[in-house]
Amino acid sequence: MQLILRWVITAAALYATILILQAFGQARAAPDSQWYSWFVAVIIMGLVNALIRPVARFLTAPLNCLTFGIMGVIVNAIMFWLVGALTDAAGFKVFTVTPLGALGGAILVGVIGGALNLLLIRKDEENDR
């Protein structure tokens, strides 16, 4: 049950992030995107974070140490841009206009998703005890 809840939370965080980025002119989403395409994007985001991100983090570890963690944020932004590029074929069409859009998107998805997970999952875990 928690896996499905986390999946829905991540899809909602992604949707909210795209709306926020559109308001600031940093992203464009196709108006013909179907509702299920957000969930496909979350699956692709999970696969990218599980398969590609660890390799990228390993390769950039020395730079991450030298820049006190800033390189980790840049890797997250690249992964966010990659999800947008990969999901284009799945019907989820989001294009970040600038690299700043990808950076802001990566940060916003993390913050919104983390806050929603903290609010919703904690209450669910407390009810299980």
ABEGO torsion letter per residue (X at the ends): XAAAAAAAAAAAAAAAAAAAAAAAGABBBBAABBAAAAAAAAAAAAAAAAAAAAAAAAAAAAAAAAAGGAAAAAAAAAAAAAAAAAAAAAGBBBBBABAAAAAAAAAAAAAAAAAAAAAAAAAAAAAAX
